[in-house]
Amino acid sequence: MSDRFIGIDVGGTKIAVAALQAGELSESALHHTELGSQEALVDQLVHVIEEARTPDTMAVGVGLPSLIEFATGRIRSSVNVPLKDLPLRELLSERAGLPVYVENDASCAALAEAFRDGHIAVPHLVMFTVGTGVGGGLVLNGRLFRGATGAAAEVGHTIIGLDLVAGAPEHSGVFPQDGSLERLASGTALDRLAEEAAKADPDSFLGRRLTRKGGVTGYDVVDGAREGDDASIRCLRILGERLGVGIANAITMFDPLEVVIGGGVSAAGEFLLGPARETAWKYAVPGAGAMCDIRLAHHGPRAGVLGAALIAAQEYAAETGQAMEEAVKGR
């Protein structure tokens, strides 16, 4: 019987669940994220595990848009889900009766993108996940980098656009912060750009969608770009250039082999990647990133759920004395 690992990717709007067995990831089951309360979301995660598990399930990995103390599995804080100061690993492990490991969702995605054919194939990688918010993951020297407290790679909260002529402006105390990558280059930011473009030109593709549906989102922008709509293409260019500034900072700081763009907004493909790549190379310091490839995630929106399953396999292997490749492939 092959080892089997469940991966759960928790986002601000949906939860994806899949199983990793004999090195193959199953199709994802999708659930709308329960955002009503912390208790309701925990209950939902327990239910999702129970629904997905089989008699040969060995461990579960959960990726979350949160600051996490990985060693203890405690959620320190979250932005797009109602989890804070919560011993989530302990709670889920006790209630599910299985080993459960929790990790930042973008770190899960980064691990998935660095992992090929049973081993870490890209030892220096920076991941940007562009969805409801903007997350990040770092693989440095072949291992996930979590920092001293587990808070590393929160790239969405780095500042890419702030007027500092008179010094730092008064802080609002609100997160995501003004001028941050998450405020300016997330799927939520794309929603705002879409609405502004639709209202500015009622006869455009987005304007007609607004009239018909009563609202527009980033999904409509991607549809419009594929139809050749100038306003939609412009929205994605703006978002891509903003993201490109963040990528330039990552290249200058880490000199990675790959910068990977994932998350739901990555479905825009070259409409997003092209402006992001062009801007990144304009602003990265000359000489940094000489071996770097800026690309879309190979696993698309499934990178997070695959990475969560890989976290489960990796930690289970470490605790049982197996090689990770053996655990993943069920040998």
BAMARLO-767940 format. One record per residue: residue in three letters; x, y, z of N, C-alpha, C in turn. Coordinates in steps of 0.2 Angstrom, whole numbers, padded with zeros to 4 digits, always signed. Layout:
BEGIN
ALAXYZXYZXYZ
...
END
This chain:
BEGIN
MET+0004-0006+0000+0000+0000+0000+0004+0006+0000
SER+0003+0011-0004+0007+0017-0005+0006+0022+0001
ASP+0011+0025+0003+0010+0031+0008+0005+0036+0004
ARG+0001+0039+0008-0003+0044+0005-0003+0050+0009
PHE-0002+0056+0006-0002+0063+0010-0007+0067+0007
ILE-0011+0071+0011-0016+0076+0010-0013+0083+0010
GLY-0014+0086+0004-0012+0093+0004-0018+0098+0004
ILE-0018+0103+0008-0024+0108+0009-0021+0115+0008
ASP-0024+0118+0003-0022+0125+0002-0027+0130+0004
VAL-0027+0134+0009-0032+0138+0011-0031+0145+0009
GLY-0035+0148+0005-0035+0154+0002-0041+0159+0005
GLY-0040+0165+0003-0045+0170+0006-0052+0169+0003
THR-0053+0165-0002-0060+0163-0005-0061+0156-0006
LYS-0056+0152-0007-0057+0145-0008-0052+0140-0004
ILE-0054+0134-0003-0049+0129+0000-0049+0124-0006
ALA-0042+0122-0007-0041+0116-0012-0038+0111-0008
VAL-0041+0105-0010-0038+0098-0006-0037+0093-0012
ALA-0031+0090-0011-0029+0085-0015-0024+0080-0011
ALA-0023+0074-0014-0019+0069-0011-0013+0067-0016
LEU-0008+0066-0012-0002+0064-0016+0000+0057-0014
GLN+0000+0053-0019+0000+0045-0019+0005+0043-0024
ALA+0010+0039-0022+0015+0036-0027+0017+0042-0032
GLY+0019+0048-0029+0022+0053-0033+0017+0057-0037
GLU+0010+0055-0037+0006+0058-0041+0000+0062-0037
LEU-0001+0068-0039-0006+0072-0036-0013+0071-0039
SER-0018+0070-0035-0025+0069-0037-0028+0076-0039
GLU-0034+0075-0042-0037+0081-0044-0040+0085-0038
SER-0040+0091-0038-0042+0095-0032-0049+0095-0031
ALA-0051+0095-0025-0058+0096-0023-0058+0103-0020
LEU-0063+0107-0022-0063+0114-0020-0069+0116-0015
HIS-0068+0120-0010-0073+0122-0005-0072+0130-0004
HIS-0078+0133-0003-0078+0140-0002-0075+0141+0006
THR-0071+0145+0007-0068+0146+0013-0073+0149+0018
GLU-0073+0146+0024-0078+0148+0029-0074+0154+0033
LEU-0076+0160+0032-0073+0166+0035-0077+0169+0041
GLY-0082+0166+0043-0086+0168+0048-0083+0169+0055
SER-0079+0165+0057-0075+0165+0063-0069+0160+0063
GLN-0065+0161+0068-0059+0156+0068-0062+0149+0070
GLU-0067+0148+0074-0069+0142+0076-0072+0139+0070
ALA-0076+0142+0066-0079+0140+0060-0074+0137+0055
LEU-0069+0141+0054-0064+0139+0049-0060+0132+0052
VAL-0058+0132+0058-0055+0126+0061-0060+0120+0060
ASP-0066+0121+0061-0071+0115+0060-0071+0113+0053
GLN-0071+0118+0048-0071+0116+0041-0065+0113+0039
LEU-0059+0114+0042-0053+0111+0040-0053+0104+0043
VAL-0056+0103+0049-0057+0096+0051-0061+0092+0047
HIS-0067+0095+0045-0071+0092+0040-0068+0090+0034
VAL-0064+0094+0031-0061+0093+0025-0056+0087+0025
ILE-0052+0087+0031-0048+0081+0032-0051+0075+0032
GLU-0057+0075+0036-0061+0069+0037-0063+0066+0030
GLU-0065+0071+0026-0068+0070+0019-0063+0067+0015
ALA-0057+0069+0015-0052+0067+0010-0048+0061+0012
ARG-0047+0060+0019-0043+0054+0021-0045+0047+0019
THR-0041+0043+0019-0042+0036+0017-0038+0032+0022
PRO-0039+0025+0023-0036+0021+0028-0028+0022+0027
ASP-0026+0023+0021-0018+0024+0020-0015+0031+0021
THR-0019+0035+0023-0017+0042+0024-0012+0042+0030
MET-0006+0045+0028-0001+0045+0033+0000+0052+0037
ALA-0001+0058+0033+0000+0064+0036-0004+0069+0032
VAL-0005+0075+0035-0008+0081+0031-0004+0087+0031
GLY-0004+0090+0026+0000+0097+0026-0005+0102+0024
VAL-0005+0108+0028-0010+0113+0027-0006+0120+0025
GLY-0007+0123+0020-0004+0129+0018-0009+0135+0019
LEU-0007+0140+0023-0011+0145+0025-0008+0152+0023
PRO-0012+0157+0022-0009+0164+0021-0008+0167+0028
SER-0003+0165+0032-0002+0167+0039+0005+0167+0040
LEU+0006+0170+0046+0013+0170+0049+0013+0164+0054
ILE+0017+0159+0053+0017+0153+0057+0024+0151+0060
GLU+0023+0149+0066+0029+0146+0070+0029+0139+0068
PHE+0033+0137+0063+0033+0131+0060+0034+0125+0065
ALA+0039+0126+0069+0041+0121+0074+0035+0119+0078
THR+0031+0123+0080+0025+0122+0084+0018+0122+0081
GLY+0018+0124+0075+0012+0125+0071+0007+0130+0073
ARG+0010+0135+0077+0005+0140+0079+0005+0146+0074
ILE-0002+0148+0073-0003+0153+0069-0002+0160+0073
ARG+0002+0164+0071+0004+0170+0074-0001+0176+0072
SER-0002+0176+0065-0007+0181+0063-0009+0179+0056
SER-0014+0182+0053-0016+0181+0046-0019+0187+0044
VAL-0020+0188+0037-0023+0194+0034-0029+0193+0031
ASN-0030+0187+0027-0036+0186+0023-0040+0180+0026
VAL-0038+0177+0032-0042+0172+0035-0042+0174+0042
PRO-0048+0172+0046-0049+0173+0053-0045+0169+0058
LEU-0038+0168+0057-0034+0164+0062-0029+0168+0065
LYS-0028+0168+0071-0023+0172+0075-0022+0169+0082
ASP-0016+0169+0083-0013+0166+0090-0017+0160+0092
LEU-0016+0155+0087-0019+0149+0087-0015+0143+0086
PRO-0015+0138+0091-0010+0132+0090-0014+0127+0085
LEU-0014+0129+0079-0018+0125+0074-0015+0118+0073
ARG-0008+0117+0072-0006+0110+0071-0008+0106+0077
GLU-0008+0108+0083-0010+0104+0089-0018+0102+0088
LEU-0021+0107+0087-0029+0107+0086-0031+0102+0081
LEU-0028+0103+0075-0030+0098+0069-0027+0091+0070
SER-0021+0090+0073-0019+0084+0074-0023+0080+0079
GLU-0025+0083+0084-0029+0080+0090-0036+0078+0087
ARG-0039+0083+0083-0046+0081+0081-0046+0077+0075
ALA-0041+0077+0071-0041+0072+0065-0038+0065+0067
GLY-0034+0065+0072-0030+0059+0074-0025+0057+0069
LEU-0022+0062+0065-0017+0061+0061-0011+0067+0062
PRO-0005+0065+0060+0000+0071+0060-0002+0076+0055
VAL-0002+0082+0057-0004+0088+0053+0001+0093+0054
TYR+0004+0096+0048+0009+0101+0048+0006+0107+0044
VAL+0008+0113+0047+0005+0119+0044+0011+0123+0042
GLU+0010+0127+0036+0015+0131+0033+0012+0136+0030
ASN+0016+0142+0029+0013+0147+0025+0012+0145+0018
ASP+0006+0147+0015+0004+0144+0008+0009+0146+0003
ALA+0012+0152+0003+0017+0153-0003+0023+0149-0002
SER+0025+0148+0004+0031+0144+0005+0030+0137+0003
CYS+0024+0134+0003+0022+0128+0001+0022+0128-0007
ALA+0020+0133-0010+0020+0134-0017+0028+0134-0020
ALA+0032+0138-0016+0039+0138-0018+0042+0131-0018
LEU+0041+0127-0012+0043+0121-0012+0041+0116-0018
ALA+0035+0117-0020+0032+0113-0025+0036+0115-0032
GLU+0037+0122-0033+0041+0124-0039+0048+0122-0039
ALA+0051+0121-0033+0058+0119-0033+0059+0112-0033
PHE+0054+0108-0032+0054+0101-0032+0052+0097-0038
ARG+0057+0093-0041+0055+0089-0047+0058+0082-0047
ASP+0054+0078-0049+0057+0071-0049+0060+0068-0043
GLY+0056+0070-0037+0058+0068-0031+0063+0071-0027
HIS+0066+0077-0030+0071+0080-0026+0071+0088-0027
ILE+0074+0092-0024+0075+0099-0025+0079+0100-0031
ALA+0076+0102-0036+0080+0103-0042+0082+0111-0043
VAL+0079+0115-0040+0081+0122-0040+0083+0125-0033
PRO+0089+0125-0031+0091+0126-0024+0090+0134-0022
HIS+0089+0138-0027+0088+0145-0025+0082+0148-0029
LEU+0077+0149-0026+0071+0151-0029+0067+0156-0025
VAL+0064+0161-0028+0059+0165-0025+0052+0165-0028
MET+0047+0164-0024+0040+0163-0026+0036+0169-0025
PHE+0032+0171-0029+0027+0176-0028+0020+0173-0030
THR+0016+0173-0025+0009+0170-0026+0004+0176-0026
VAL+0001+0177-0032-0003+0183-0033-0010+0181-0033
GLY-0014+0181-0028-0021+0179-0028-0025+0185-0024
THR-0029+0183-0019-0033+0188-0016-0028+0193-0013
GLY-0022+0191-0010-0017+0195-0008-0010+0193-0012
VAL-0005+0195-0009+0002+0193-0012+0006+0189-0007
GLY+0008+0183-0008+0012+0179-0004+0019+0178-0007
GLY+0023+0175-0003+0030+0174-0005+0033+0168-0002
GLY+0037+0165-0005+0041+0159-0002+0048+0159-0005
LEU+0053+0157-0001+0060+0157-0002+0063+0150-0001
VAL+0066+0147-0006+0070+0141-0006+0077+0144-0007
LEU+0081+0143-0002+0088+0145-0002+0093+0140+0000
ASN+0098+0138-0004+0102+0133-0003+0098+0126-0002
GLY+0093+0125-0006+0089+0119-0006+0084+0118-0001
ARG+0083+0123+0004+0079+0122+0009+0074+0128+0010
LEU+0068+0127+0012+0063+0133+0014+0067+0137+0019
PHE+0067+0144+0017+0069+0149+0022+0063+0152+0026
ARG+0063+0151+0032+0058+0153+0036+0060+0159+0041
GLY+0066+0161+0042+0068+0166+0046+0069+0164+0053
ALA+0070+0169+0058+0071+0167+0065+0065+0165+0068
THR+0059+0168+0066+0053+0167+0069+0048+0163+0065
GLY+0049+0162+0059+0045+0159+0054+0041+0164+0050
ALA+0043+0171+0051+0039+0176+0047+0043+0178+0040
ALA+0048+0175+0038+0051+0176+0032+0047+0176+0026
ALA+0049+0179+0021+0046+0179+0014+0039+0182+0014
GLU+0037+0186+0018+0031+0190+0018+0032+0195+0013
VAL+0033+0194+0006+0034+0199+0001+0029+0203+0000
GLY+0023+0201+0001+0017+0205+0000+0017+0212+0004
HIS+0020+0211+0009+0020+0217+0014+0027+0221+0013
THR+0031+0220+0008+0036+0224+0007+0033+0231+0003
ILE+0037+0236+0004+0034+0242+0001+0037+0244-0006
ILE+0033+0245-0011+0036+0246-0017+0034+0253-0020
GLY+0029+0256-0016+0027+0263-0019+0025+0267-0013
LEU+0029+0272-0011+0027+0276-0005+0031+0283-0006
ASP+0028+0288-0005+0030+0295-0006+0034+0297+0000
LEU+0041+0297+0000+0045+0298+0006+0049+0305+0006
VAL+0047+0309+0001+0050+0316+0000+0050+0319+0007
ALA+0045+0319+0011+0045+0322+0017+0046+0318+0023
GLY+0049+0312+0022+0050+0307+0027+0044+0302+0027
ALA+0044+0297+0031+0039+0292+0031+0032+0295+0033
PRO+0027+0294+0029+0020+0297+0031+0018+0293+0037
GLU+0013+0296+0040+0009+0293+0046+0007+0287+0044
HIS+0008+0282+0048+0006+0275+0047-0002+0274+0049
SER-0006+0271+0045-0013+0270+0046-0014+0265+0051
GLY-0009+0260+0052-0011+0254+0056-0015+0249+0053
VAL-0016+0250+0047-0020+0245+0043-0016+0241+0038
PHE-0017+0234+0038-0013+0230+0034-0019+0227+0029
PRO-0017+0226+0022-0010+0228+0019-0009+0235+0019
GLN-0003+0237+0020-0001+0244+0020-0002+0248+0014
ASP-0003+0254+0014-0002+0258+0008+0005+0258+0005
GLY+0005+0257-0001+0012+0256-0005+0015+0249-0005
SER+0011+0245-0002+0014+0238-0001+0012+0234-0008
LEU+0016+0229-0009+0015+0225-0015+0008+0222-0015
GLU+0006+0220-0009-0001+0217-0008-0006+0222-0010
ARG-0005+0228-0008-0010+0233-0009-0011+0235-0016
LEU-0005+0235-0020-0004+0237-0027-0004+0232-0032
ALA-0003+0226-0030-0002+0221-0036-0005+0214-0034
SER-0010+0214-0030-0014+0208-0028-0020+0207-0033
GLY-0023+0202-0032-0030+0201-0036-0035+0206-0034
THR-0035+0208-0028-0039+0213-0025-0038+0220-0029
ALA-0031+0221-0030-0030+0227-0033-0032+0227-0040
LEU-0031+0221-0043-0034+0220-0050-0041+0221-0051
ASP-0045+0219-0046-0052+0220-0045-0054+0228-0045
ARG-0050+0232-0041-0051+0239-0041-0049+0242-0048
LEU-0044+0240-0051-0042+0243-0058-0047+0241-0063
ALA-0050+0235-0062-0056+0233-0067-0062+0238-0066
GLU-0064+0239-0060-0070+0243-0059-0068+0250-0061
GLU-0062+0253-0060-0061+0260-0062-0061+0260-0070
ALA-0058+0255-0073-0058+0255-0081-0065+0254-0083
ALA-0069+0250-0080-0076+0249-0083-0080+0255-0082
LYS-0079+0259-0077-0083+0265-0076-0081+0271-0080
ALA-0074+0270-0082-0072+0276-0086-0074+0275-0093
ASP-0075+0269-0095-0077+0267-0102-0083+0262-0102
PRO-0089+0265-0102-0095+0260-0102-0096+0256-0108
ASP-0093+0258-0114-0093+0254-0120-0088+0249-0121
SER-0083+0249-0116-0078+0244-0117-0080+0237-0115
PHE-0076+0232-0116-0078+0225-0113-0079+0225-0106
LEU-0075+0228-0102-0076+0229-0095-0083+0233-0093
GLY-0084+0238-0097-0090+0242-0096-0096+0238-0097
ARG-0096+0234-0102-0102+0230-0104-0103+0225-0099
ARG-0097+0222-0096-0098+0217-0091-0101+0220-0085
LEU-0099+0226-0083-0101+0229-0077-0109+0230-0078
THR-0111+0233-0083-0118+0234-0084-0122+0227-0084
ARG-0119+0222-0087-0123+0216-0087-0123+0212-0080
LYS-0117+0212-0077-0116+0208-0070-0117+0213-0064
GLY-0117+0219-0065-0117+0223-0059-0110+0224-0055
GLY-0105+0221-0058-0099+0222-0055-0094+0218-0060
VAL-0087+0220-0059-0082+0216-0063-0076+0215-0058
THR-0072+0210-0060-0067+0207-0056-0061+0206-0060
GLY-0055+0204-0057-0050+0202-0061-0051+0196-0066
TYR-0056+0192-0065-0057+0187-0069-0060+0190-0076
ASP-0064+0195-0075-0066+0199-0081-0061+0202-0085
VAL-0056+0204-0081-0050+0208-0085-0046+0202-0089
VAL-0045+0196-0086-0042+0191-0090-0046+0189-0096
ASP-0052+0189-0095-0057+0187-0101-0056+0192-0106
GLY-0056+0199-0104-0056+0204-0109-0049+0205-0112
ALA-0044+0203-0109-0037+0203-0112-0037+0198-0117
ARG-0039+0192-0116-0039+0187-0121-0044+0189-0127
GLU-0048+0193-0126-0053+0196-0132-0049+0202-0135
GLY-0044+0204-0133-0040+0209-0136-0042+0216-0133
ASP-0046+0216-0128-0049+0223-0125-0043+0227-0122
ASP-0042+0233-0125-0037+0237-0123-0037+0239-0116
ALA-0043+0240-0113-0043+0242-0106-0041+0237-0101
SER-0043+0231-0103-0041+0225-0099-0033+0223-0100
ILE-0031+0224-0106-0023+0223-0106-0020+0228-0102
ARG-0022+0235-0102-0019+0240-0098-0019+0238-0091
CYS-0025+0236-0088-0025+0234-0081-0020+0229-0079
LEU-0019+0224-0084-0014+0219-0082-0007+0221-0083
ARG-0006+0226-0088+0001+0229-0088+0002+0233-0082
ILE-0002+0237-0079-0001+0241-0073+0001+0236-0067
LEU-0004+0231-0067-0002+0226-0061+0004+0223-0062
GLY+0006+0221-0068+0012+0217-0070+0018+0222-0068
GLU+0018+0228-0070+0023+0232-0069+0024+0234-0061
ARG+0019+0234-0058+0020+0235-0050+0023+0228-0047
LEU+0021+0223-0050+0024+0216-0047+0031+0216-0049
GLY+0033+0219-0055+0040+0219-0058+0044+0222-0053
VAL+0042+0228-0050+0046+0231-0045+0048+0227-0039
GLY+0043+0223-0037+0044+0218-0031+0049+0213-0033
ILE+0048+0211-0040+0053+0205-0042+0060+0208-0042
ALA+0061+0214-0045+0067+0217-0045+0071+0217-0038
ASN+0067+0219-0033+0070+0219-0026+0072+0212-0024
ALA+0068+0207-0026+0070+0200-0024+0076+0198-0028
ILE+0077+0200-0034+0083+0198-0038+0089+0201-0035
THR+0088+0208-0034+0094+0211-0031+0096+0209-0024
MET+0091+0206-0020+0093+0204-0013+0095+0197-0013
PHE+0092+0192-0017+0094+0185-0016+0097+0182-0022
ASP+0098+0185-0028+0101+0183-0034+0099+0175-0035
PRO+0093+0174-0036+0090+0167-0037+0091+0164-0044
LEU+0090+0158-0044+0090+0155-0051+0084+0155-0054
GLU+0078+0156-0050+0072+0157-0053+0067+0161-0049
VAL+0064+0165-0052+0058+0169-0049+0052+0166-0052
VAL+0047+0164-0048+0041+0161-0050+0035+0165-0048
ILE+0030+0166-0053+0024+0169-0052+0019+0164-0052
GLY+0015+0163-0046+0009+0158-0046+0003+0162-0043
GLY-0002+0158-0041-0008+0161-0038-0013+0162-0044
GLY-0019+0163-0042-0024+0164-0047-0023+0169-0052
VAL-0020+0174-0051-0019+0180-0056-0014+0177-0061
SER-0010+0172-0060-0005+0170-0065-0009+0167-0071
ALA-0015+0166-0070-0019+0163-0076-0019+0168-0082
ALA-0017+0175-0080-0017+0180-0086-0011+0179-0090
GLY-0006+0174-0088-0001+0172-0092+0004+0178-0094
GLU+0005+0178-0101+0010+0183-0103+0007+0190-0103
PHE+0001+0191-0102-0002+0198-0101+0001+0201-0094
LEU+0002+0197-0090+0005+0199-0083+0012+0198-0083
LEU+0015+0192-0085+0022+0190-0085+0026+0195-0089
GLY+0024+0197-0095+0028+0201-0099+0030+0208-0096
PRO+0025+0212-0094+0026+0218-0091+0030+0217-0084
ALA+0029+0212-0080+0033+0210-0074+0040+0209-0076
ARG+0041+0205-0081+0048+0203-0082+0052+0209-0085
GLU+0049+0213-0089+0052+0219-0092+0054+0224-0087
THR+0049+0225-0082+0050+0230-0077+0056+0228-0072
ALA+0055+0221-0070+0060+0218-0066+0067+0219-0068
TRP+0069+0218-0075+0075+0219-0077+0078+0226-0078
LYS+0073+0231-0078+0074+0238-0078+0077+0240-0071
TYR+0074+0237-0066+0075+0240-0059+0080+0235-0055
ALA+0081+0229-0057+0086+0225-0053+0093+0228-0055
VAL+0097+0228-0050+0104+0230-0050+0108+0226-0056
PRO+0111+0230-0060+0115+0226-0065+0120+0221-0062
GLY+0120+0215-0065+0124+0210-0063+0120+0205-0058
ALA+0115+0207-0055+0111+0202-0051+0107+0198-0055
GLY+0106+0192-0053+0101+0188-0057+0103+0186-0064
ALA+0110+0186-0065+0113+0184-0071+0111+0177-0074
MET+0109+0173-0069+0107+0166-0071+0099+0165-0069
CYS+0096+0170-0068+0089+0170-0066+0084+0169-0072
ASP+0079+0165-0071+0073+0164-0076+0067+0167-0072
ILE+0064+0172-0075+0057+0174-0072+0052+0170-0076
ARG+0048+0166-0072+0043+0162-0076+0036+0161-0072
LEU+0031+0159-0075+0025+0157-0072+0026+0150-0069
ALA+0022+0149-0063+0022+0143-0060+0021+0137-0064
HIS+0025+0132-0064+0023+0126-0068+0017+0122-0066
HIS+0015+0123-0059+0009+0120-0057+0003+0124-0056
GLY+0004+0130-0059-0002+0135-0059-0005+0136-0052
PRO-0011+0137-0052-0015+0137-0045-0014+0131-0041
ARG-0011+0125-0043-0011+0119-0039-0004+0119-0036
ALA+0000+0124-0037+0007+0124-0033+0006+0124-0026
GLY+0001+0127-0023+0000+0128-0016-0002+0121-0013
VAL-0007+0118-0016-0009+0111-0013-0004+0106-0014
LEU+0000+0106-0020+0005+0101-0020+0011+0102-0015
GLY+0012+0109-0014+0017+0110-0009+0015+0108-0002
ALA+0009+0109+0000+0006+0107+0006+0007+0099+0007
ALA+0005+0096+0002+0006+0088+0002+0014+0086+0003
LEU+0018+0090-0001+0025+0089+0000+0028+0090+0007
ILE+0025+0096+0010+0027+0097+0017+0025+0091+0021
ALA+0019+0089+0021+0017+0083+0024+0022+0077+0023
ALA+0024+0076+0017+0028+0070+0015+0035+0071+0018
GLN+0038+0078+0018+0044+0079+0020+0045+0078+0028
GLU+0040+0081+0031+0040+0080+0039+0039+0073+0041
TYR+0035+0070+0038+0033+0063+0039+0040+0059+0038
ALA+0043+0060+0032+0049+0056+0031+0055+0058+0036
ALA+0055+0064+0038+0060+0066+0043+0059+0062+0050
GLU+0053+0062+0052+0051+0059+0058+0051+0051+0058
THR+0051+0048+0052+0051+0041+0052+0058+0039+0049
GLY+0062+0043+0048+0069+0041+0046+0070+0039+0038
GLN+0065+0041+0034+0065+0039+0027+0068+0045+0023
ALA+0070+0044+0017+0072+0049+0012+0065+0052+0010
MET+0065+0058+0008+0059+0061+0006+0057+0058-0001
GLU+0061+0057-0005+0059+0053-0011+0056+0047-0010
GLU+0058+0043-0005+0055+0037-0004+0048+0038-0001
ALA+0047+0043+0003+0040+0044+0006+0035+0047+0001
VAL+0038+0051-0004+0034+0054-0009+0031+0049-0014
LYS+0036+0044-0016+0034+0039-0021+0032+0033-0018
GLY+0031+0033-0011+0028+0027-0008+0032+0021-0008
ARG+0039+0021-0008+0043+0015-0009+0044+0012-0002
END
